[in-house]
């Protein structure tokens, strides 16, 4: 399963975990990705997407199609 948000493009980041002794080891920072079925009333159907929690909150507030328009995307781009 790819860990990339279809709307925001959030993806895993790499960094260092720093111990008290200042020893550094690799650490992966994963985005909070969830698989969701979202109902689109304009189309009268569900759309299945992999979203970050941040994108899900924005969609809940604004609606899917207005959010896609703001991001410069279409429904075909993300499904």
MOPAC internal coordinates of N, CA, C and O (Angstrom, degrees):
PM7 1SCF
backbone

  N    0.0000 0     0.00 0     0.00 0    0    0    0
  C    1.4428 1     0.00 0     0.00 0    1    0    0
  C    1.5203 1   108.92 1     0.00 0    2    1    0
  O    1.2310 1   120.16 1   -57.15 1    3    2    1
  N    1.3196 1   117.29 1   122.85 1    3    2    1
  C    1.4584 1   119.08 1   178.18 1    5    3    2
  C    1.5215 1   108.70 1   -73.59 1    6    5    3
  O    1.2310 1   121.03 1   -35.87 1    7    6    5
  N    1.2949 1   115.63 1   144.13 1    7    6    5
  C    1.4595 1   120.90 1  -175.90 1    9    7    6
  C    1.5207 1   110.24 1  -104.21 1   10    9    7
  O    1.2310 1   120.80 1  -124.49 1   11   10    9
  N    1.3379 1   116.07 1    55.51 1   11   10    9
  C    1.4587 1   121.51 1  -178.05 1   13   11   10
  C    1.5221 1   108.57 1  -125.52 1   14   13   11
  O    1.2310 1   120.58 1   -47.26 1   15   14   13
  N    1.3255 1   116.50 1   132.74 1   15   14   13
  C    1.4594 1   121.92 1   176.18 1   17   15   14
  C    1.5248 1   108.71 1   -74.91 1   18   17   15
  O    1.2310 1   120.63 1   -48.83 1   19   18   17
  N    1.3417 1   116.39 1   131.17 1   19   18   17
  C    1.4632 1   120.86 1  -178.03 1   21   19   18
  C    1.5275 1   112.50 1   -69.20 1   22   21   19
  O    1.2310 1   120.00 1   154.47 1   23   22   21
  N    1.3344 1   117.60 1   -25.53 1   23   22   21
  C    1.4613 1   120.35 1  -175.57 1   25   23   22
  C    1.5207 1   113.33 1   -97.61 1   26   25   23
  O    1.2310 1   120.40 1   132.84 1   27   26   25
  N    1.3194 1   116.84 1   -47.16 1   27   26   25
  C    1.4655 1   119.17 1  -175.47 1   29   27   26
  C    1.5152 1   112.68 1   -92.82 1   30   29   27
  O    1.2310 1   120.10 1   160.07 1   31   30   29
  N    1.3361 1   117.42 1   -19.93 1   31   30   29
  C    1.4613 1   120.35 1  -178.60 1   33   31   30
  C    1.5196 1   113.30 1    80.04 1   34   33   31
  O    1.2310 1   120.45 1  -169.50 1   35   34   33
  N    1.3435 1   116.74 1    10.50 1   35   34   33
  C    1.4639 1   119.34 1   177.83 1   37   35   34
  C    1.5148 1   109.22 1   -61.52 1   38   37   35
  O    1.2310 1   120.89 1   -42.87 1   39   38   37
  N    1.3400 1   115.91 1   137.13 1   39   38   37
  C    1.4617 1   121.39 1  -179.09 1   41   39   38
  C    1.5190 1   108.89 1  -141.27 1   42   41   39
  O    1.2310 1   119.46 1   -11.02 1   43   42   41
  N    1.3299 1   118.64 1   168.98 1   43   42   41
  C    1.4606 1   120.19 1  -179.64 1   45   43   42
  C    1.5233 1   112.17 1   -61.56 1   46   45   43
  O    1.2310 1   121.06 1   -34.30 1   47   46   45
  N    1.3188 1   115.57 1   145.70 1   47   46   45
  C    1.4604 1   122.75 1   176.87 1   49   47   46
  C    1.5191 1   108.88 1  -115.74 1   50   49   47
  O    1.2310 1   120.72 1   -25.97 1   51   50   49
  N    1.3213 1   116.24 1   154.03 1   51   50   49
  C    1.4613 1   120.76 1   175.81 1   53   51   50
  C    1.5191 1   108.51 1  -113.43 1   54   53   51
  O    1.2310 1   121.56 1   -35.01 1   55   54   53
  N    1.3162 1   114.61 1   144.99 1   55   54   53
  C    1.4530 1   119.96 1   178.47 1   57   55   54
  C    1.5112 1   109.46 1  -156.79 1   58   57   55
  O    1.2310 1   120.99 1    13.86 1   59   58   57
  N    1.3007 1   115.70 1  -166.14 1   59   58   57
  C    1.4562 1   121.46 1   179.87 1   61   59   58
  C    1.5126 1   110.62 1  -114.43 1   62   61   59
  O    1.2310 1   121.46 1   -42.71 1   63   62   61
  N    1.3298 1   114.80 1   137.29 1   63   62   61
  C    1.4497 1   120.99 1   169.41 1   65   63   62
  C    1.5202 1   105.03 1   -93.41 1   66   65   63
  O    1.2310 1   119.80 1   -56.59 1   67   66   65
  N    1.3183 1   117.99 1   123.41 1   67   66   65
  C    1.4583 1   121.35 1  -173.42 1   69   67   66
  C    1.5212 1   109.20 1  -109.37 1   70   69   67
  O    1.2310 1   120.98 1   -60.18 1   71   70   69
  N    1.3293 1   115.73 1   119.82 1   71   70   69
  C    1.4590 1   121.83 1   178.88 1   73   71   70
  C    1.5282 1   109.99 1   -79.50 1   74   73   71
  O    1.2310 1   121.03 1    -8.75 1   75   74   73
  N    1.3163 1   115.64 1   171.25 1   75   74   73
  C    1.4638 1   121.26 1   178.29 1   77   75   74
  C    1.5290 1   110.70 1   -60.04 1   78   77   75
  O    1.2310 1   120.48 1   147.65 1   79   78   77
  N    1.3313 1   116.70 1   -32.35 1   79   78   77
  C    1.4678 1   121.09 1   179.79 1   81   79   78
  C    1.5329 1   111.82 1   -80.66 1   82   81   79
  O    1.2310 1   120.43 1  -174.49 1   83   82   81
  N    1.3332 1   116.78 1     5.51 1   83   82   81
  C    1.4630 1   124.48 1  -179.27 1   85   83   82
  C    1.5303 1   112.59 1    70.19 1   86   85   83
  O    1.2310 1   120.41 1  -162.82 1   87   86   85
  N    1.3265 1   116.82 1    17.18 1   87   86   85
  C    1.4616 1   121.54 1   173.95 1   89   87   86
  C    1.5280 1   107.82 1   -77.23 1   90   89   87
  O    1.2310 1   120.44 1   -45.02 1   91   90   89
  N    1.3238 1   116.77 1   134.98 1   91   90   89
  C    1.4558 1   120.69 1  -175.74 1   93   91   90
  C    1.5293 1   110.83 1  -111.23 1   94   93   91
  O    1.2310 1   120.84 1   -47.85 1   95   94   93
  N    1.3150 1   116.00 1   132.15 1   95   94   93
  C    1.4576 1   121.81 1   174.39 1   97   95   94
  C    1.5264 1   107.79 1  -126.99 1   98   97   95
  O    1.2310 1   120.89 1   -25.24 1   99   98   97
  N    1.3322 1   115.91 1   154.76 1   99   98   97
  C    1.4627 1   120.43 1  -177.46 1  101   99   98
  C    1.5202 1   111.15 1   -69.10 1  102  101   99
  O    1.2310 1   121.08 1   -37.88 1  103  102  101
  N    1.3184 1   115.54 1   142.12 1  103  102  101
  C    1.4575 1   121.83 1   177.57 1  105  103  102
  C    1.5197 1   107.82 1  -138.82 1  106  105  103
  O    1.2310 1   120.90 1   -39.06 1  107  106  105
  N    1.3264 1   115.88 1   140.94 1  107  106  105
  C    1.4585 1   122.03 1   176.99 1  109  107  106
  C    1.5264 1   108.05 1  -106.21 1  110  109  107
  O    1.2310 1   120.64 1   -50.64 1  111  110  109
  N    1.3147 1   116.38 1   129.36 1  111  110  109
  C    1.4563 1   122.51 1   177.00 1  113  111  110
  C    1.5233 1   107.42 1  -103.42 1  114  113  111
  O    1.2310 1   120.81 1   -68.22 1  115  114  113
  N    1.3409 1   116.06 1   111.78 1  115  114  113
  C    1.4576 1   121.78 1  -175.06 1  117  115  114
  C    1.5284 1   110.76 1   -95.32 1  118  117  115
  O    1.2310 1   119.88 1   -41.37 1  119  118  117
  N    1.3315 1   117.83 1   138.63 1  119  118  117
  C    1.4638 1   119.88 1   174.67 1  121  119  118
  C    1.5268 1   109.88 1   -73.30 1  122  121  119
  O    1.2310 1   120.94 1   -23.49 1  123  122  121
  N    1.3082 1   115.81 1   156.51 1  123  122  121
  C    1.4607 1   121.51 1   180.00 1  125  123  122
  C    1.5301 1   108.19 1   -84.25 1  126  125  123
  O    1.2310 1   120.60 1   -93.11 1  127  126  125
  N    1.3414 1   116.46 1    86.89 1  127  126  125
  C    1.4675 1   122.36 1  -176.01 1  129  127  126
  C    1.5298 1   109.56 1   -97.78 1  130  129  127
  O    1.2310 1   120.75 1   -46.66 1  131  130  129
  N    1.3376 1   116.17 1   133.34 1  131  130  129
  C    1.4597 1   121.92 1   176.67 1  133  131  130
  C    1.5233 1   109.06 1  -129.51 1  134  133  131
  O    1.2310 1   120.77 1   -34.95 1  135  134  133
  N    1.3388 1   116.14 1   145.05 1  135  134  133
  C    1.4653 1   121.41 1   173.23 1  137  135  134
  C    1.5234 1   106.95 1   -88.47 1  138  137  135
  O    1.2310 1   120.36 1   -53.51 1  139  138  137
  N    1.3307 1   116.91 1   126.49 1  139  138  137
  C    1.4544 1   120.71 1  -176.64 1  141  139  138
  C    1.5144 1   110.74 1  -135.25 1  142  141  139
  O    1.2310 1   121.20 1   -35.02 1  143  142  141
  N    1.3247 1   115.31 1   144.98 1  143  142  141
  C    1.4621 1   122.07 1   168.09 1  145  143  142
  C    1.5174 1   106.57 1   -99.56 1  146  145  143
  O    1.2310 1   120.45 1   -59.35 1  147  146  145
  N    1.3165 1   116.74 1   120.65 1  147  146  145
  C    1.4585 1   121.05 1  -177.46 1  149  147  146
  C    1.5197 1   108.51 1  -115.69 1  150  149  147
  O    1.2310 1   120.98 1   -49.69 1  151  150  149
  N    1.3258 1   115.72 1   130.31 1  151  150  149
  C    1.4601 1   120.58 1   179.02 1  153  151  150
  C    1.5209 1   109.46 1   -83.15 1  154  153  151
  O    1.2310 1   120.92 1   -49.40 1  155  154  153
  N    1.3319 1   115.84 1   130.60 1  155  154  153
  C    1.4655 1   121.76 1   177.72 1  157  155  154
  C    1.5243 1   106.87 1  -109.97 1  158  157  155
  O    1.2310 1   119.99 1   -75.14 1  159  158  157
  N    1.3480 1   117.63 1   104.86 1  159  158  157
  C    1.4665 1   119.46 1  -175.58 1  161  159  158
  C    1.5286 1   113.44 1   -64.37 1  162  161  159
  O    1.2310 1   119.96 1   150.64 1  163  162  161
  N    1.3280 1   117.68 1   -29.36 1  163  162  161
  C    1.4655 1   120.01 1   179.76 1  165  163  162
  C    1.5264 1   111.52 1   -64.97 1  166  165  163
  O    1.2310 1   120.45 1   147.04 1  167  166  165
  N    1.3306 1   116.74 1   -32.96 1  167  166  165
  C    1.4681 1   121.40 1   179.97 1  169  167  166
  C    1.5230 1   112.73 1   -99.42 1  170  169  167
  O    1.2310 1   120.63 1   169.22 1  171  170  169
  N    1.3340 1   116.39 1   -10.78 1  171  170  169
  C    1.4708 1   123.45 1  -177.59 1  173  171  170
  C    1.5237 1   111.74 1    56.36 1  174  173  171
  O    1.2310 1   120.84 1  -134.99 1  175  174  173
  N    1.3299 1   116.00 1    45.01 1  175  174  173
  C    1.4663 1   120.29 1   176.77 1  177  175  174
  C    1.5201 1   109.90 1  -155.57 1  178  177  175
  O    1.2310 1   121.59 1   -13.19 1  179  178  177
  N    1.3313 1   114.57 1   166.81 1  179  178  177
  C    1.4571 1   121.52 1   177.66 1  181  179  178
  C    1.5203 1   109.97 1   -92.83 1  182  181  179
  O    1.2310 1   121.12 1   -30.04 1  183  182  181
  N    1.3268 1   115.46 1   149.96 1  183  182  181
  C    1.4579 1   122.81 1   175.89 1  185  183  182
  C    1.5229 1   106.81 1  -126.55 1  186  185  183
  O    1.2310 1   120.43 1   -47.90 1  187  186  185
  N    1.3271 1   116.79 1   132.10 1  187  186  185
  C    1.4626 1   121.44 1  -179.55 1  189  187  186
  C    1.5317 1   108.70 1   -98.47 1  190  189  187
  O    1.2310 1   120.56 1   -56.27 1  191  190  189
  N    1.3457 1   116.53 1   123.73 1  191  190  189
  C    1.4600 1   122.02 1  -176.62 1  193  191  190
  C    1.5193 1   110.98 1  -135.71 1  194  193  191
  O    1.2310 1   120.98 1   -24.29 1  195  194  193
  N    1.3323 1   115.73 1   155.71 1  195  194  193
  C    1.4614 1   122.31 1   169.86 1  197  195  194
  C    1.5193 1   107.17 1  -105.27 1  198  197  195
  O    1.2310 1   120.79 1   -66.87 1  199  198  197
  N    1.3275 1   116.10 1   113.13 1  199  198  197
  C    1.4537 1   121.99 1  -171.21 1  201  199  198
  C    1.5164 1   111.40 1  -123.81 1  202  201  199
  O    1.2310 1   121.29 1   -25.55 1  203  202  201
  N    1.3168 1   115.13 1   154.45 1  203  202  201
  C    1.4575 1   119.65 1   168.39 1  205  203  202
  C    1.5290 1   107.15 1   -80.76 1  206  205  203
  O    1.2310 1   120.79 1   -21.09 1  207  206  205
  N    1.3140 1   116.10 1   158.91 1  207  206  205
  C    1.4582 1   120.34 1  -179.69 1  209  207  206
  C    1.5262 1   110.60 1   -62.13 1  210  209  207
  O    1.2310 1   120.03 1   145.76 1  211  210  209
  N    1.3225 1   117.55 1   -34.24 1  211  210  209
  C    1.4642 1   122.26 1   178.24 1  213  211  210
  C    1.5342 1   110.48 1   -62.91 1  214  213  211
  O    1.2310 1   120.10 1   135.57 1  215  214  213
  N    1.3349 1   117.41 1   -44.43 1  215  214  213
  C    1.4636 1   121.33 1   179.19 1  217  215  214
  C    1.5261 1   110.63 1   -66.58 1  218  217  215
  O    1.2310 1   120.45 1   143.42 1  219  218  217
  N    1.3288 1   116.75 1   -36.58 1  219  218  217
  C    1.4590 1   120.89 1   179.88 1  221  219  218
  C    1.5233 1   110.78 1   -64.02 1  222  221  219
  O    1.2310 1   120.25 1   139.42 1  223  222  221
  N    1.3382 1   117.12 1   -40.58 1  223  222  221
  C    1.4635 1   120.62 1   177.09 1  225  223  222
  C    1.5253 1   110.68 1   -63.75 1  226  225  223
  O    1.2310 1   120.53 1   139.40 1  227  226  225
  N    1.3212 1   116.60 1   -40.60 1  227  226  225
  C    1.4656 1   120.28 1  -179.63 1  229  227  226
  C    1.5239 1   111.07 1   -66.65 1  230  229  227
  O    1.2310 1   120.33 1   140.01 1  231  230  229
  N    1.3324 1   116.98 1   -39.99 1  231  230  229
  C    1.4640 1   121.17 1   178.93 1  233  231  230
  C    1.5221 1   110.37 1   -66.10 1  234  233  231
  O    1.2310 1   120.42 1   141.41 1  235  234  233
  N    1.3245 1   116.80 1   -38.59 1  235  234  233
  C    1.4582 1   120.60 1   178.48 1  237  235  234
  C    1.5246 1   110.21 1   -61.53 1  238  237  235
  O    1.2310 1   120.53 1   140.79 1  239  238  237
  N    1.3232 1   116.58 1   -39.21 1  239  238  237
  C    1.4620 1   121.30 1  -179.25 1  241  239  238
  C    1.5248 1   112.55 1   -74.26 1  242  241  239
  O    1.2310 1   119.85 1   132.50 1  243  242  241
  N    1.3356 1   117.89 1   -47.50 1  243  242  241
  C    1.4661 1   121.90 1  -169.52 1  245  243  242
  C    1.5203 1   114.08 1  -100.72 1  246  245  243
  O    1.2310 1   119.99 1   151.61 1  247  246  245
  N    1.3247 1   117.63 1   -28.39 1  247  246  245
  C    1.4577 1   121.42 1  -171.56 1  249  247  246
  C    1.5200 1   109.33 1   101.36 1  250  249  247
  O    1.2310 1   120.39 1   -26.21 1  251  250  249
  N    1.3227 1   116.86 1   153.79 1  251  250  249
  C    1.4635 1   120.66 1  -173.19 1  253  251  250
  C    1.5281 1   112.65 1   -68.44 1  254  253  251
  O    1.2310 1   119.82 1   128.53 1  255  254  253
  N    1.3144 1   117.95 1   -51.47 1  255  254  253
  C    1.4685 1   119.51 1  -175.23 1  257  255  254
  C    1.5344 1   113.33 1   -65.48 1  258  257  255
  O    1.2310 1   118.76 1   137.78 1  259  258  257
  N    1.3514 1   119.98 1   -42.22 1  259  258  257
  C    1.4758 1   118.03 1   174.91 1  261  259  258
  C    1.5283 1   112.86 1   -63.00 1  262  261  259
  O    1.2310 1   120.33 1   144.20 1  263  262  261
  N    1.3355 1   116.97 1   -35.80 1  263  262  261
  C    1.4665 1   120.11 1   178.82 1  265  263  262
  C    1.5300 1   110.44 1   -66.73 1  266  265  263
  O    1.2310 1   120.41 1   138.07 1  267  266  265
  N    1.3306 1   116.81 1   -41.93 1  267  266  265
  C    1.4641 1   120.43 1   177.83 1  269  267  266
  C    1.5265 1   110.99 1   -62.41 1  270  269  267
  O    1.2310 1   120.68 1   139.48 1  271  270  269
  N    1.3292 1   116.31 1   -40.52 1  271  270  269
  C    1.4645 1   120.31 1   179.81 1  273  271  270
  C    1.5273 1   110.39 1   -63.34 1  274  273  271
  O    1.2310 1   120.61 1   139.45 1  275  274  273
  N    1.3378 1   116.43 1   -40.55 1  275  274  273
  C    1.4644 1   120.55 1   179.38 1  277  275  274
  C    1.5301 1   111.30 1   -64.80 1  278  277  275
  O    1.2310 1   120.36 1   144.28 1  279  278  277
  N    1.3408 1   116.91 1   -35.72 1  279  278  277
  C    1.4617 1   121.92 1   179.93 1  281  279  278
  C    1.5291 1   111.77 1   -79.66 1  282  281  279
  O    1.2310 1   120.12 1   170.39 1  283  282  281
  N    1.3280 1   117.38 1    -9.61 1  283  282  281
  C    1.4617 1   120.68 1  -178.53 1  285  283  282
  C    1.5154 1   112.67 1    79.25 1  286  285  283
  O    1.2310 1   120.39 1  -151.18 1  287  286  285
  N    1.3310 1   116.85 1    28.82 1  287  286  285
  C    1.4613 1   122.41 1  -179.18 1  289  287  286
  C    1.5197 1   109.86 1  -117.57 1  290  289  287
  O    1.2310 1   121.09 1   -15.26 1  291  290  289
  N    1.3292 1   115.52 1   164.74 1  291  290  289
  C    1.4577 1   121.24 1   171.37 1  293  291  290
  C    1.5191 1   107.77 1  -117.84 1  294  293  291
  O    1.2310 1   121.19 1   -11.64 1  295  294  293
  N    1.3173 1   115.32 1   168.36 1  295  294  293
  C    1.4607 1   119.85 1  -179.82 1  297  295  294
  C    1.5222 1   110.88 1   -63.93 1  298  297  295
  O    1.2310 1   120.48 1   147.61 1  299  298  297
  N    1.3209 1   116.70 1   -32.39 1  299  298  297
  C    1.4618 1   120.88 1   179.38 1  301  299  298
  C    1.5335 1   111.29 1   -67.08 1  302  301  299
  O    1.2310 1   119.97 1   150.82 1  303  302  301
  N    1.3380 1   117.67 1   -29.18 1  303  302  301
  C    1.4672 1   121.46 1   179.94 1  305  303  302
  C    1.5252 1   112.53 1   -67.18 1  306  305  303
  O    1.2310 1   120.27 1   148.44 1  307  306  305
  N    1.3227 1   117.09 1   -31.56 1  307  306  305
  C    1.4627 1   119.98 1  -172.07 1  309  307  306
  C    1.5210 1   114.04 1  -104.57 1  310  309  307
  O    1.2310 1   119.17 1   171.18 1  311  310  309
  N    1.3311 1   119.19 1    -8.82 1  311  310  309
  C    1.4691 1   119.47 1   179.33 1  313  311  310
  C    1.5012 1   111.45 1  -105.07 1  314  313  311
  O    1.2310 1   120.10 1   180.00 1  315  314  313

